Amino acid sequence: MKKLICKAEYCWLSYEPENEVARKLYHSFGFTETGDMDGNEIIAILKL
């Protein structure tokens, strides 16, 4: 596997509020909800 160096500090994603499976999965990886929305989707962020 090749290692890539980048300067990213955060990774963010969004998911539909009713998608409980996605919410649990992302939270298990350490994502936290920001309180913001992208349209109808919840935004979550992970500090790298």
mmCIF file as Biopython writes it, N, C-alpha, C and O atoms, coordinates in Angstrom:
data_model
#
loop_
_atom_site.group_PDB
_atom_site.id
_atom_site.type_symbol
_atom_site.label_atom_id
_atom_site.label_alt_id
_atom_site.label_comp_id
_atom_site.label_asym_id
_atom_site.label_entity_id
_atom_site.label_seq_id
_atom_site.pdbx_PDB_ins_code
_atom_site.Cartn_x
_atom_site.Cartn_y
_atom_site.Cartn_z
_atom_site.occupancy
_atom_site.B_iso_or_equiv
_atom_site.auth_seq_id
_atom_site.auth_asym_id
_atom_site.pdbx_PDB_model_num
ATOM 1   N N  . MET A ? 1  ? 0.846   -1.170 0.000  1.0 0.0 1  A 1 
ATOM 2   C CA . MET A ? 1  ? 0.000   0.000  0.000  1.0 0.0 1  A 1 
ATOM 3   C C  . MET A ? 1  ? 0.896   1.239  0.000  1.0 0.0 1  A 1 
ATOM 4   O O  . MET A ? 1  ? 1.891   1.291  0.723  1.0 0.0 1  A 1 
ATOM 5   N N  . LYS A ? 2  ? 0.549   2.208  -0.792 1.0 0.0 2  A 1 
ATOM 6   C CA . LYS A ? 2  ? 1.327   3.434  -0.902 1.0 0.0 2  A 1 
ATOM 7   C C  . LYS A ? 2  ? 0.825   4.472  0.099  1.0 0.0 2  A 1 
ATOM 8   O O  . LYS A ? 2  ? -0.379  4.699  0.213  1.0 0.0 2  A 1 
ATOM 9   N N  . LYS A ? 3  ? 1.742   5.095  0.817  1.0 0.0 3  A 1 
ATOM 10  C CA . LYS A ? 3  ? 1.381   6.118  1.797  1.0 0.0 3  A 1 
ATOM 11  C C  . LYS A ? 3  ? 1.417   7.488  1.124  1.0 0.0 3  A 1 
ATOM 12  O O  . LYS A ? 3  ? 2.418   7.861  0.513  1.0 0.0 3  A 1 
ATOM 13  N N  . LEU A ? 4  ? 0.332   8.222  1.238  1.0 0.0 4  A 1 
ATOM 14  C CA . LEU A ? 4  ? 0.255   9.561  0.678  1.0 0.0 4  A 1 
ATOM 15  C C  . LEU A ? 4  ? 0.291   10.577 1.811  1.0 0.0 4  A 1 
ATOM 16  O O  . LEU A ? 4  ? -0.374  10.404 2.833  1.0 0.0 4  A 1 
ATOM 17  N N  . ILE A ? 5  ? 1.061   11.623 1.627  1.0 0.0 5  A 1 
ATOM 18  C CA . ILE A ? 5  ? 1.169   12.669 2.640  1.0 0.0 5  A 1 
ATOM 19  C C  . ILE A ? 5  ? 0.301   13.843 2.201  1.0 0.0 5  A 1 
ATOM 20  O O  . ILE A ? 5  ? 0.420   14.337 1.079  1.0 0.0 5  A 1 
ATOM 21  N N  . CYS A ? 6  ? -0.562  14.274 3.090  1.0 0.0 6  A 1 
ATOM 22  C CA . CYS A ? 6  ? -1.388  15.442 2.799  1.0 0.0 6  A 1 
ATOM 23  C C  . CYS A ? 6  ? -1.480  16.292 4.062  1.0 0.0 6  A 1 
ATOM 24  O O  . CYS A ? 6  ? -1.049  15.881 5.140  1.0 0.0 6  A 1 
ATOM 25  N N  . LYS A ? 7  ? -2.038  17.457 3.911  1.0 0.0 7  A 1 
ATOM 26  C CA . LYS A ? 7  ? -2.137  18.369 5.042  1.0 0.0 7  A 1 
ATOM 27  C C  . LYS A ? 7  ? -3.569  18.495 5.552  1.0 0.0 7  A 1 
ATOM 28  O O  . LYS A ? 7  ? -3.903  19.452 6.250  1.0 0.0 7  A 1 
ATOM 29  N N  . ALA A ? 8  ? -4.398  17.542 5.207  1.0 0.0 8  A 1 
ATOM 30  C CA . ALA A ? 8  ? -5.788  17.580 5.676  1.0 0.0 8  A 1 
ATOM 31  C C  . ALA A ? 8  ? -5.819  17.428 7.192  1.0 0.0 8  A 1 
ATOM 32  O O  . ALA A ? 8  ? -5.094  16.609 7.757  1.0 0.0 8  A 1 
ATOM 33  N N  . GLU A ? 9  ? -6.651  18.213 7.837  1.0 0.0 9  A 1 
ATOM 34  C CA . GLU A ? 9  ? -6.801  18.130 9.286  1.0 0.0 9  A 1 
ATOM 35  C C  . GLU A ? 9  ? -8.130  17.501 9.680  1.0 0.0 9  A 1 
ATOM 36  O O  . GLU A ? 9  ? -8.275  16.995 10.792 1.0 0.0 9  A 1 
ATOM 37  N N  . TYR A ? 10 ? -9.104  17.532 8.764  1.0 0.0 10 A 1 
ATOM 38  C CA . TYR A ? 10 ? -10.435 17.020 9.060  1.0 0.0 10 A 1 
ATOM 39  C C  . TYR A ? 10 ? -10.982 16.233 7.874  1.0 0.0 10 A 1 
ATOM 40  O O  . TYR A ? 10 ? -10.614 16.468 6.723  1.0 0.0 10 A 1 
ATOM 41  N N  . CYS A ? 11 ? -11.851 15.314 8.181  1.0 0.0 11 A 1 
ATOM 42  C CA . CYS A ? 11 ? -12.631 14.604 7.176  1.0 0.0 11 A 1 
ATOM 43  C C  . CYS A ? 11 ? -14.088 14.826 7.550  1.0 0.0 11 A 1 
ATOM 44  O O  . CYS A ? 11 ? -14.459 14.638 8.709  1.0 0.0 11 A 1 
ATOM 45  N N  . TRP A ? 12 ? -14.915 15.218 6.599  1.0 0.0 12 A 1 
ATOM 46  C CA . TRP A ? 12 ? -16.321 15.412 6.921  1.0 0.0 12 A 1 
ATOM 47  C C  . TRP A ? 12 ? -17.182 14.629 5.953  1.0 0.0 12 A 1 
ATOM 48  O O  . TRP A ? 12 ? -16.767 14.303 4.841  1.0 0.0 12 A 1 
ATOM 49  N N  . LEU A ? 13 ? -18.387 14.337 6.401  1.0 0.0 13 A 1 
ATOM 50  C CA . LEU A ? 13 ? -19.352 13.602 5.588  1.0 0.0 13 A 1 
ATOM 51  C C  . LEU A ? 13 ? -20.744 14.004 6.021  1.0 0.0 13 A 1 
ATOM 52  O O  . LEU A ? 13 ? -20.919 14.713 7.012  1.0 0.0 13 A 1 
ATOM 53  N N  . SER A ? 14 ? -21.725 13.552 5.281  1.0 0.0 14 A 1 
ATOM 54  C CA . SER A ? 14 ? -23.113 13.806 5.672  1.0 0.0 14 A 1 
ATOM 55  C C  . SER A ? 14 ? -23.931 12.545 5.442  1.0 0.0 14 A 1 
ATOM 56  O O  . SER A ? 14 ? -23.596 11.705 4.607  1.0 0.0 14 A 1 
ATOM 57  N N  . TYR A ? 15 ? -25.015 12.437 6.208  1.0 0.0 15 A 1 
ATOM 58  C CA . TYR A ? 15 ? -25.898 11.283 6.092  1.0 0.0 15 A 1 
ATOM 59  C C  . TYR A ? 15 ? -27.319 11.689 6.454  1.0 0.0 15 A 1 
ATOM 60  O O  . TYR A ? 15 ? -27.537 12.684 7.145  1.0 0.0 15 A 1 
ATOM 61  N N  . GLU A ? 16 ? -28.268 10.916 5.982  1.0 0.0 16 A 1 
ATOM 62  C CA . GLU A ? 16 ? -29.676 11.194 6.249  1.0 0.0 16 A 1 
ATOM 63  C C  . GLU A ? 16 ? -30.009 10.871 7.703  1.0 0.0 16 A 1 
ATOM 64  O O  . GLU A ? 16 ? -29.581 9.837  8.215  1.0 0.0 16 A 1 
ATOM 65  N N  . PRO A ? 17 ? -30.761 11.733 8.371  1.0 0.0 17 A 1 
ATOM 66  C CA . PRO A ? 17 ? -31.070 11.543 9.796  1.0 0.0 17 A 1 
ATOM 67  C C  . PRO A ? 17 ? -31.697 10.190 10.130 1.0 0.0 17 A 1 
ATOM 68  O O  . PRO A ? 17 ? -31.456 9.650  11.209 1.0 0.0 17 A 1 
ATOM 69  N N  . GLU A ? 18 ? -32.492 9.642  9.224  1.0 0.0 18 A 1 
ATOM 70  C CA . GLU A ? 18 ? -33.147 8.362  9.507  1.0 0.0 18 A 1 
ATOM 71  C C  . GLU A ? 18 ? -32.231 7.156  9.293  1.0 0.0 18 A 1 
ATOM 72  O O  . GLU A ? 18 ? -32.626 6.025  9.576  1.0 0.0 18 A 1 
ATOM 73  N N  . ASN A ? 19 ? -31.017 7.386  8.797  1.0 0.0 19 A 1 
ATOM 74  C CA . ASN A ? 19 ? -30.081 6.287  8.545  1.0 0.0 19 A 1 
ATOM 75  C C  . ASN A ? 19 ? -29.290 5.982  9.822  1.0 0.0 19 A 1 
ATOM 76  O O  . ASN A ? 19 ? -28.143 6.403  9.975  1.0 0.0 19 A 1 
ATOM 77  N N  . GLU A ? 20 ? -29.915 5.258  10.714 1.0 0.0 20 A 1 
ATOM 78  C CA . GLU A ? 20 ? -29.328 4.936  12.023 1.0 0.0 20 A 1 
ATOM 79  C C  . GLU A ? 20 ? -28.093 4.044  11.890 1.0 0.0 20 A 1 
ATOM 80  O O  . GLU A ? 20 ? -27.164 4.152  12.691 1.0 0.0 20 A 1 
ATOM 81  N N  . VAL A ? 21 ? -28.075 3.170  10.891 1.0 0.0 21 A 1 
ATOM 82  C CA . VAL A ? 21 ? -26.917 2.294  10.672 1.0 0.0 21 A 1 
ATOM 83  C C  . VAL A ? 21 ? -25.687 3.137  10.341 1.0 0.0 21 A 1 
ATOM 84  O O  . VAL A ? 21 ? -24.610 2.904  10.889 1.0 0.0 21 A 1 
ATOM 85  N N  . ALA A ? 22 ? -25.843 4.117  9.443  1.0 0.0 22 A 1 
ATOM 86  C CA . ALA A ? 22 ? -24.728 4.996  9.082  1.0 0.0 22 A 1 
ATOM 87  C C  . ALA A ? 22 ? -24.268 5.801  10.294 1.0 0.0 22 A 1 
ATOM 88  O O  . ALA A ? 22 ? -23.068 5.928  10.539 1.0 0.0 22 A 1 
ATOM 89  N N  . ARG A ? 23 ? -25.225 6.347  11.056 1.0 0.0 23 A 1 
ATOM 90  C CA . ARG A ? 23 ? -24.871 7.152  12.233 1.0 0.0 23 A 1 
ATOM 91  C C  . ARG A ? 23 ? -24.022 6.339  13.204 1.0 0.0 23 A 1 
ATOM 92  O O  . ARG A ? 23 ? -22.993 6.821  13.678 1.0 0.0 23 A 1 
ATOM 93  N N  . LYS A ? 24 ? -24.439 5.124  13.500 1.0 0.0 24 A 1 
ATOM 94  C CA . LYS A ? 24 ? -23.686 4.281  14.430 1.0 0.0 24 A 1 
ATOM 95  C C  . LYS A ? 24 ? -22.309 3.932  13.880 1.0 0.0 24 A 1 
ATOM 96  O O  . LYS A ? 24 ? -21.326 3.930  14.620 1.0 0.0 24 A 1 
ATOM 97  N N  . LEU A ? 25 ? -22.234 3.638  12.586 1.0 0.0 25 A 1 
ATOM 98  C CA . LEU A ? 25 ? -20.951 3.305  11.969 1.0 0.0 25 A 1 
ATOM 99  C C  . LEU A ? 25 ? -19.986 4.486  12.048 1.0 0.0 25 A 1 
ATOM 100 O O  . LEU A ? 25 ? -18.846 4.328  12.484 1.0 0.0 25 A 1 
ATOM 101 N N  . TYR A ? 26 ? -20.439 5.669  11.627 1.0 0.0 26 A 1 
ATOM 102 C CA . TYR A ? 26 ? -19.571 6.850  11.636 1.0 0.0 26 A 1 
ATOM 103 C C  . TYR A ? 26 ? -19.158 7.228  13.055 1.0 0.0 26 A 1 
ATOM 104 O O  . TYR A ? 26 ? -18.007 7.604  13.279 1.0 0.0 26 A 1 
ATOM 105 N N  . HIS A ? 27 ? -20.058 7.136  14.000 1.0 0.0 27 A 1 
ATOM 106 C CA . HIS A ? 27 ? -19.713 7.426  15.399 1.0 0.0 27 A 1 
ATOM 107 C C  . HIS A ? 27 ? -18.677 6.427  15.914 1.0 0.0 27 A 1 
ATOM 108 O O  . HIS A ? 27 ? -17.812 6.791  16.712 1.0 0.0 27 A 1 
ATOM 109 N N  . SER A ? 28 ? -18.755 5.175  15.469 1.0 0.0 28 A 1 
ATOM 110 C CA . SER A ? 28 ? -17.776 4.171  15.915 1.0 0.0 28 A 1 
ATOM 111 C C  . SER A ? 28 ? -16.373 4.489  15.410 1.0 0.0 28 A 1 
ATOM 112 O O  . SER A ? 28 ? -15.386 4.067  16.011 1.0 0.0 28 A 1 
ATOM 113 N N  . PHE A ? 29 ? -16.280 5.239  14.295 1.0 0.0 29 A 1 
ATOM 114 C CA . PHE A ? 29 ? -14.983 5.662  13.767 1.0 0.0 29 A 1 
ATOM 115 C C  . PHE A ? 29 ? -14.508 6.968  14.392 1.0 0.0 29 A 1 
ATOM 116 O O  . PHE A ? 29 ? -13.385 7.403  14.137 1.0 0.0 29 A 1 
ATOM 117 N N  . GLY A ? 30 ? -15.355 7.600  15.211 1.0 0.0 30 A 1 
ATOM 118 C CA . GLY A ? 30 ? -14.966 8.826  15.895 1.0 0.0 30 A 1 
ATOM 119 C C  . GLY A ? 30 ? -15.550 10.101 15.314 1.0 0.0 30 A 1 
ATOM 120 O O  . GLY A ? 30 ? -15.214 11.190 15.780 1.0 0.0 30 A 1 
ATOM 121 N N  . PHE A ? 31 ? -16.418 10.000 14.308 1.0 0.0 31 A 1 
ATOM 122 C CA . PHE A ? 31 ? -17.052 11.193 13.754 1.0 0.0 31 A 1 
ATOM 123 C C  . PHE A ? 31 ? -18.012 11.777 14.782 1.0 0.0 31 A 1 
ATOM 124 O O  . PHE A ? 31 ? -18.669 11.043 15.520 1.0 0.0 31 A 1 
ATOM 125 N N  . THR A ? 32 ? -18.086 13.102 14.823 1.0 0.0 32 A 1 
ATOM 126 C CA . THR A ? 32 ? -19.045 13.788 15.687 1.0 0.0 32 A 1 
ATOM 127 C C  . THR A ? 32 ? -19.897 14.722 14.839 1.0 0.0 32 A 1 
ATOM 128 O O  . THR A ? 32 ? -19.413 15.314 13.874 1.0 0.0 32 A 1 
ATOM 129 N N  . GLU A ? 33 ? -21.147 14.847 15.201 1.0 0.0 33 A 1 
ATOM 130 C CA . GLU A ? 33 ? -22.056 15.722 14.473 1.0 0.0 33 A 1 
ATOM 131 C C  . GLU A ? 33 ? -21.731 17.177 14.793 1.0 0.0 33 A 1 
ATOM 132 O O  . GLU A ? 33 ? -21.458 17.526 15.941 1.0 0.0 33 A 1 
ATOM 133 N N  . THR A ? 34 ? -21.766 18.025 13.754 1.0 0.0 34 A 1 
ATOM 134 C CA . THR A ? 34 ? -21.416 19.434 13.929 1.0 0.0 34 A 1 
ATOM 135 C C  . THR A ? 34 ? -22.603 20.290 14.357 1.0 0.0 34 A 1 
ATOM 136 O O  . THR A ? 34 ? -22.423 21.399 14.861 1.0 0.0 34 A 1 
ATOM 137 N N  . GLY A ? 35 ? -23.802 19.780 14.159 1.0 0.0 35 A 1 
ATOM 138 C CA . GLY A ? 35 ? -24.998 20.579 14.407 1.0 0.0 35 A 1 
ATOM 139 C C  . GLY A ? 35 ? -25.465 21.292 13.149 1.0 0.0 35 A 1 
ATOM 140 O O  . GLY A ? 35 ? -26.527 21.916 13.148 1.0 0.0 35 A 1 
ATOM 141 N N  . ASP A ? 36 ? -24.682 21.207 12.076 1.0 0.0 36 A 1 
ATOM 142 C CA . ASP A ? 36 ? -25.040 21.807 10.793 1.0 0.0 36 A 1 
ATOM 143 C C  . ASP A ? 36 ? -25.684 20.756 9.897  1.0 0.0 36 A 1 
ATOM 144 O O  . ASP A ? 36 ? -25.559 19.554 10.130 1.0 0.0 36 A 1 
ATOM 145 N N  . MET A ? 37 ? -26.370 21.236 8.876  1.0 0.0 37 A 1 
ATOM 146 C CA . MET A ? 37 ? -27.032 20.353 7.918  1.0 0.0 37 A 1 
ATOM 147 C C  . MET A ? 37 ? -26.552 20.695 6.509  1.0 0.0 37 A 1 
ATOM 148 O O  . MET A ? 37 ? -26.234 21.847 6.213  1.0 0.0 37 A 1 
ATOM 149 N N  . ASP A ? 38 ? -26.503 19.684 5.646  1.0 0.0 38 A 1 
ATOM 150 C CA . ASP A ? 38 ? -26.242 19.865 4.220  1.0 0.0 38 A 1 
ATOM 151 C C  . ASP A ? 38 ? -27.535 19.467 3.523  1.0 0.0 38 A 1 
ATOM 152 O O  . ASP A ? 38 ? -27.746 18.297 3.202  1.0 0.0 38 A 1 
ATOM 153 N N  . GLY A ? 39 ? -28.388 20.439 3.294  1.0 0.0 39 A 1 
ATOM 154 C CA . GLY A ? 39 ? -29.729 20.130 2.806  1.0 0.0 39 A 1 
ATOM 155 C C  . GLY A ? 39 ? -30.494 19.427 3.910  1.0 0.0 39 A 1 
ATOM 156 O O  . GLY A ? 39 ? -30.727 20.001 4.974  1.0 0.0 39 A 1 
ATOM 157 N N  . ASN A ? 40 ? -30.885 18.185 3.662  1.0 0.0 40 A 1 
ATOM 158 C CA . ASN A ? 40 ? -31.603 17.397 4.669  1.0 0.0 40 A 1 
ATOM 159 C C  . ASN A ? 40 ? -30.690 16.426 5.402  1.0 0.0 40 A 1 
ATOM 160 O O  . ASN A ? 40 ? -31.170 15.589 6.166  1.0 0.0 40 A 1 
ATOM 161 N N  . GLU A ? 41 ? -29.384 16.521 5.184  1.0 0.0 41 A 1 
ATOM 162 C CA . GLU A ? 41 ? -28.450 15.563 5.778  1.0 0.0 41 A 1 
ATOM 163 C C  . GLU A ? 41 ? -27.662 16.175 6.934  1.0 0.0 41 A 1 
ATOM 164 O O  . GLU A ? 41 ? -27.335 17.361 6.926  1.0 0.0 41 A 1 
ATOM 165 N N  . ILE A ? 42 ? -27.368 15.344 7.919  1.0 0.0 42 A 1 
ATOM 166 C CA . ILE A ? 42 ? -26.573 15.730 9.081  1.0 0.0 42 A 1 
ATOM 167 C C  . ILE A ? 42 ? -25.097 15.709 8.690  1.0 0.0 42 A 1 
ATOM 168 O O  . ILE A ? 42 ? -24.645 14.772 8.032  1.0 0.0 42 A 1 
ATOM 169 N N  . ILE A ? 43 ? -24.349 16.728 9.087  1.0 0.0 43 A 1 
ATOM 170 C CA . ILE A ? 43 ? -22.911 16.784 8.820  1.0 0.0 43 A 1 
ATOM 171 C C  . ILE A ? 43 ? -22.164 16.290 10.048 1.0 0.0 43 A 1 
ATOM 172 O O  . ILE A ? 43 ? -22.457 16.689 11.175 1.0 0.0 43 A 1 
ATOM 173 N N  . ALA A ? 44 ? -21.194 15.415 9.811  1.0 0.0 44 A 1 
ATOM 174 C CA . ALA A ? 44 ? -20.328 14.908 10.879 1.0 0.0 44 A 1 
ATOM 175 C C  . ALA A ? 44 ? -18.882 15.116 10.454 1.0 0.0 44 A 1 
ATOM 176 O O  . ALA A ? 44 ? -18.572 15.132 9.263  1.0 0.0 44 A 1 
ATOM 177 N N  . ILE A ? 45 ? -18.001 15.274 11.436 1.0 0.0 45 A 1 
ATOM 178 C CA . ILE A ? 45 ? -16.602 15.590 11.163 1.0 0.0 45 A 1 
ATOM 179 C C  . ILE A ? 45 ? -15.686 14.712 12.011 1.0 0.0 45 A 1 
ATOM 180 O O  . ILE A ? 45 ? -16.036 14.307 13.120 1.0 0.0 45 A 1 
ATOM 181 N N  . LEU A ? 46 ? -14.516 14.433 11.468 1.0 0.0 46 A 1 
ATOM 182 C CA . LEU A ? 46 ? -13.498 13.654 12.173 1.0 0.0 46 A 1 
ATOM 183 C C  . LEU A ? 46 ? -12.184 14.407 12.099 1.0 0.0 46 A 1 
ATOM 184 O O  . LEU A ? 46 ? -11.715 14.718 11.004 1.0 0.0 46 A 1 
ATOM 185 N N  . LYS A ? 47 ? -11.580 14.707 13.241 1.0 0.0 47 A 1 
ATOM 186 C CA . LYS A ? 47 ? -10.257 15.334 13.258 1.0 0.0 47 A 1 
ATOM 187 C C  . LYS A ? 47 ? -9.229  14.245 12.989 1.0 0.0 47 A 1 
ATOM 188 O O  . LYS A ? 47 ? -9.201  13.220 13.669 1.0 0.0 47 A 1 
ATOM 189 N N  . LEU A ? 48 ? -8.384  14.478 11.988 1.0 0.0 48 A 1 
ATOM 190 C CA . LEU A ? 48 ? -7.379  13.480 11.601 1.0 0.0 48 A 1 
ATOM 191 C C  . LEU A ? 48 ? -6.117  13.594 12.418 1.0 0.0 48 A 1 
ATOM 192 O O  . LEU A ? 48 ? -5.177  12.825 12.213 1.0 0.0 48 A 1 
#
